[in-house]
Amino acid sequence: MKQDLGARGAGGVGSAALSARRCAAAAVRALGVAAVVCAVSLAHAAPGVPCGFYGVAAPLPLDAALATEVASTGVGAVRVEMVAGAGGIFDDAQLAGYDALFDIMEAAGLRPVGVLGTLVVPTTQAAWNDDADGDGNNAFVEAFATTSAGLVERFATRVSRWEVWGGPNCWTSPDYLTNPQGAGCTYLLPRVFGRMMSEVYLRTRVLVDVGAVSLTAGGLATDDGGPFYTAETYLDELYAQPMWDDLEADTGRRYPWDLLGVQLYLAQATQVDEGTISDHLDAIRTIVAARTDASSFAITEVGWSSLTVGEDLQAANLSTTFDALASRDDVASASWSLYRDIPPSDLYYGLVSETGDEKAAAEAMQAAAEGCTPGEDPGGEGGGTSVSGSGPSGGGFSTTGGGTAPPLGGPRDETSCSCRAAGSGVRSWGTGALILMLGGVMAARRRRRSPEARDRRVTP
């Protein structure tokens, strides 16, 4: 599907001229870096690339004005973390808050991507990896799968793309192999992650098999700055699990995911080139192909901190990366780490500053997405042959009194953006802040006819 480059909309108007002026100004300050930015930031999207290919993590809280600003950067998709409410449940008010949030996104032309992560069933890593019998299943996996399936079913007409977990291969303790319950980060035993994916699929099979929704196997952390985050070894062990024989025998489908998620943090202190990006993805593709898995990649996170590399090189790396990813037939989507910087957490991966001022990266994103095809969602079916019909439902999801998963205490501080690169660690918005955000969205929707509410700029 190819067509001539066209106007992207208000966000893309004049982006080339703006970038040219920025390059001229940058040349006075630092000729070497500016030359890189001038050379790459004017690149446009490949003709026919769906606008939903270009994504970013949702800035929170989000109102209509901010959603319009996000859309003006050229992105067509926004990742949204699903967060259990008080007591670790999703009740009617919590679900209504997400409905209101999705209303705002859809009105701005943004497609929500649901992230089913650590805050769906808040508990500890000890509970995640409680697997003494070695089958990958436990009370947490069952609760997570049941609650996740309920969310997928509840929002199936509004959210078609769902990411399951993020960074299952990310650990911070060198003893992670012998003590997975204290591995740190978001590490899951490969057999636990495989069972989780299978159980989520089996409970949503009636939707997945007909293409109503797709499941992405949570972003495998990839960071060339250290051995902790390489995806190849983890993925090889995941494919070696015997559970896939059973899944294929029962459903005709060998793997439960439609897309393989990758968190791509490369060359975090320097300029990146397309060869570096291709080498990393090709190494993963070699393992995927050897296991006869046709799944495309979803780049769930990619980014550079402007605090580390500066705004101009951040923009240059964005351009290089999105050009490289959009040119690959095996990449279905790519999401930038953050929309807005979060200085209190030392996160400067944003397209805009904390106050909402555009950085060079915002203009680079506009240029990368210019000419994309509106109204299309990036596809990506894989994981073997699917069969029609309904599968095990796993109990569904109750909207009265919350999810079917029991409330498990100890919510973690986690978000849809890990931003682990360059030593940033796992920093995020807390659960309470996200719950308050959903309440604020509902209140804002009730006030949206007020001129003051329309004109007010909301920042987290």
N, C-alpha and C positions, 0 to 999 in steps of 0.2 A: 504494500500500500504506500504509494508515493504521490506527492502532489507538490505544486510550487509553494515556496515559502510565502506566508501571508501575514497579515497583522495579527498580533497576539491579543490586542485589546489595549486598554488604557495603560496597563503596566508596561507594555512593550513600546509604546509610542516614544520616539526620540531617544531610545536607549543607546543607539550607536553614537549619536551626537553627544549624549551625556558622557559615555565612556571615553570618547575622544577627548573631551575637555578634561576629564579626570586624568587621562594619560598624559596630556600636555602638562598639567600641573604637577603630576608625579615626576615627570622627567626633570623638572627643575630641582626637585628634592633629592631624587635618587635615580640616576639614569639607568643603572643596571637593572634594578627590579622593575622600573617603569617599562623598560623595553619588553620584558616578559609579559606584563599585563597588557600592554598595547597590542602585542602580537596575538594574544589568545582571547581576550575578553569580548571581542566582537564576533566570535563564532556563534552561529545560529544552530538551532536544533535541526537534526536530519528531517527532511520532509516526511510527513506522515506519522511521526512519533506521537502517540497519544499524550494529551496534556496531563493525564493522570500518571504518566511515567515520572513526572517531576514532583517530588514531595518534600515535606519538612515536618518536624515535630511541632505540635500545636503550642502556640503561646497561651499561657493561662494567667488570669481569666481572659475569655474571648468574648467581645461584643461585636455588633454588626460593623462598626467602623474599623475595628482592628482586623476583622475577617477580610474586609475589602482591601486593607493594606497588605495583608498576607497574599491575597490573590494577585495584587498588582506586581508582585515580584515574579510572576510567571508560573508559580507552582500550581498544580491542579489537584493535589492530594495532601491531606494533613493527617498525621498519625496522632491517635488519641488513646491515652492509657485508660483502661477500664479499672476503676477503683471502688472496692467495696465500701459501703457506708459504715455508720456506727455499728459496732458489734460484728463487723466482718460480713455483713449481708447486703444484698441489693434489694431495697424495698421500693414501693411505688414512687416515692418522692425521688429516690436516687435515679430510677429509670426515667422518670419524667424530666429530670435535669439533663440527662443525656439526649433525650428527644429535643429539648430546647437548644442544646448545643449543636446538634446536627441540623436543626432548622437554620441556625445562623450560618453554618458552613455551606449548606446547600444554596442559600440565598446569595452567597458570594461566589458561587460556582466552584466550590471546593468539595472534593469527595473525601469523606472520613475513612480512615483505615483504623480498624480496631486493634488495640494491642492488649493481648491477654497475658499479663505478666505476673510478677510477684504479689501484686496488690489485689488480684482476683480472690484469692483465699489467703489472707495475711497469716503467716506463721513463720517458723524458723527453718533454717537449712537442715537442721537435724531431722525435722519432719519430712522435708523434701526427699532426702536420701535415706530414709528408713527402709532398708531393703535387705534384711537379714536372710531371707529365703532366696534372694537372687532372681526373682521373677520380674522385677521392675515395678511392681504394683504395691501400693500402700494406701492408707486412708487419705493422705493428701492428694495423691494422683486421682483417686475416685472423686473427691470433693472438687478438685480443680476442673476435672473433665465435665462433671455434671453442671457446675456453675457456668463454665465457659460455654457449654452447649446451650444453656438457657439464654445467655446473652446473645449468642449467634442467632438463635431462633427468634428472640424478641426483636432484634434489629435487622433481620434478614432483608427486609425491603429497603433498608436505608444504608446498610454497611455490607458491601460484598467482599471486602478483603480483610482477612483476619490474620494477625501474627500471633503465634503461640510461643510464648516465652521469649527471652532475649539473652544472648550470651550464655548458653548452657555449658560452653567449654571455658568460661572465664573463671579463674581461681586466683587467689592471692597467697594461699599457704602452700609451700613446697611439699607438704605432706598430703596433698589433696587425694592421691591415689589410695593411701592407706587410711585416711580419715576424711572421706567425702562429706561427712556431716559437719565438718569444720573447715571446709575448703575455702570459704570466703567467696566474695563476689556473687555471681548467680549460677555457680556450677551445679549441674545435675549429672549424676551417673548416666552414661549413654543409654543403659537399659531403662532407667527411669524416664529419661526424656523420650525414648522410643515408645514406651508404654503410654506416656502422657499424650503424645501425638495420636497414637492409635485409638485411645479411649475418646479423645475429642472428636476424631473422625467418625468413629462408630456411632456416637451420639448425634452427629450432624449429617450423617451419610445421605439422608434423603435430600438435603439441600446441596451438598457438595457434588454428588454424582450427577445432578442435572445442571451443574454450573451456576446455580444461584449464588453460591458463595465459594470462596477459595481459602485454603489454609496454607499459611507460610510457616515452615519449620523455623522457629525463632532464630534471629540473626546469630550466626556463628562468629564469634569475635576474632578479628584478624588484625594484628598489630605487628608490623615488621620491626618494632623496637625491642621485642623480647620474645622468648619462646613460649610464654604462658598462653598467648592468644592465638596460636596457629590452629587452623581449622582441620587440617588434613588428618592428623592422627585420631582426633575425636570422631570425625565423620566416618573414617574407616571402621572404627569400633562400632559406631551406630549401625552401619550397614551390615555388620557381622551378626547382629542379634537374630536368634532363631524365631522371634515372634513374627517376622515378615512372612515366613512360610505359612503360618497359621492364618495371618491376615489375607494372604492371597488365596488360600484354600476356601476361606469363608466368604470373601467378597469379590474375588477376581481381580483385586487391586493389590499390588505388592507393597507399596508405600503409601502412608496416609496423607502426605503433604502434596500440594499442587506446585508450590514454589519452595526453593531452598533459600532461607534468609542468610545474608552475610553482612556483618558490620565491618566496614572497610576503612581502617585507620592506618594509612601508609605514609612514609616519609614525613613524619609529623613536624620536623624542624627544618625542612628544606623544600625545594621545588620538586613536585612529582612529575613524572613523565608517563605517557601512555603505556610504555613498555613495562614499567613497574606494576601498573594496574593489571595489564593483561597477564603478566607472569603469575601473579597471585591467583587470579580467577582461573587461569588455565590449569594450575596445579590442582585446584579443587575440582575442576571439570574432569580431569583425568580420573579421579577417584569415582566421581558420579557416573561417568560413562562406563567404567569397569563393572559397575553394579547394575548396568542396564536401566538407569534412572534417567528419564527424559525431562526431568523438571528443570525449568529455567531458574535463574537467580533473581531474588529480590534483594536489592541493596538497602537494608533497613536503616542503616546509618552510615554516613560518610561526612567527613569534615576536617577542618583545621582551625586551630585557635589563632585569632588575630593577635593575641597577646604574645604568642610564640613566634609567628612568622610575619606579623604585620598585616595590615588590611589589604595591601596591593597583592602580596603573594598569596594570601588566603583566596582572593578573587581569581588569581591566575590558576591556582590549583583546582578551584571549583570548575572553571571553564574546561581545563584539560580533562578532569575526571568525568564530567557529564558528557562531553564530546565522545570520550572513549566508551563510556557505558552505553550511550544511545546508539553507537555504531555496532554493538554486539548483538547477534541474534539470540543469545542465550541470557540476556538480562531483560526482565520484564518491567522493572521499576527501580527508582533510586531516590532515596530520601536524605536531604541534608540534615545534619544533627540538630540544629536549633534555629528558630526564627529570630529570637532576640537574646542578646547576651544576658548572663546572670552573674554579675560581678561578685555578689556575696558567696557564690559557690565557685568562684574562679573559672567560670565557663564563659569563654569569649568566642564561641563557635558560631554566633548568630549572624544572620544576614543584616540585621540592624543592631544598633547599640541599645543599651538599657533604656534610653529615653526615646527610642524609636527612630533615631536618625539613621538614614540609609548608609551602610558601609559599601565599599567597592564590590563586595560579594553580592549585594542585592542587584546591582546592575549586571553583574556577570550572570546571575541566575535568569534575569529577564532576557538577556541575549541568548543564553543556552536554550531557553524554552520557546523563543520566538519562532513562529511557524508551526508549532505543535498543533495536533488535531483535537479541537474541543469535543467534549461530549463522549469521548471514548475512554474505556477503562482498560489498562494494560492487562492482557490475559496471561496465560501460562498454566497449561495443564500438564501434569506429569505424574510420576509415581506409579506407572503401570496402567493397566486397563481398568477403567471404572465400569461398574454395572449399574443399571437402573434399579429402582425399587428402594424401599425403606429398610433401614438397618436398625439395630438396637438403639433405643432412644436414651437410655440411661436415666430416665426419670424426668427430663425436662427441667423447667425453671418456674418457680412460684413467684408471682409478683405480690403476693400478700404475705407479709412477714419475712420477705427476703428470699435469698436463694436456698436451694436445698442443702447446700454445704453447711455443716455446722460452723458456728462462729468460733474461729480459732484465734486466740489472742496473740499479741505481739506484732502489730503491723510494722513492716519494714519501710525504710525511707528510700524509695525507688521510683523511677520515672521512665517514660518511653524513650528518653535520650540517656544513654549510658555515658557518652562522651568520656570514655576511659583513656583515650589516647593522651600522650604527652604527660603521663603521670597524674591526670586529673582525678583518677579514682571514680567511684560511683557516688555522684552527688546528685541531688534531686530536690524536687518539691516534696514536702511531707504529705502524708495521707490527709491530714486535717486541712491543709491548704487546698487540696484538690476537691475535697467535699464541700468546702466553703465556696469554691469556684462554681460548682454546679448549682448551689443555691443562689449564687449571684447571677448566673445566667437566667434562671427562672425569674428572678426579680427584675432583671433588665428587660426581659421580654414583656413583662406586665407594664413596664414604663416606657416602652420603645416609641410610643406616640408623643412623648414629651420632647420638645426641642432640646432641653438641657441634656436629656439622656442621649439624644442622637449626637450632640456635639461633644459630649464628654469623652476624653481619651482615657482608656482604662489600661493600667499597667500592673504587672504582678508585684 
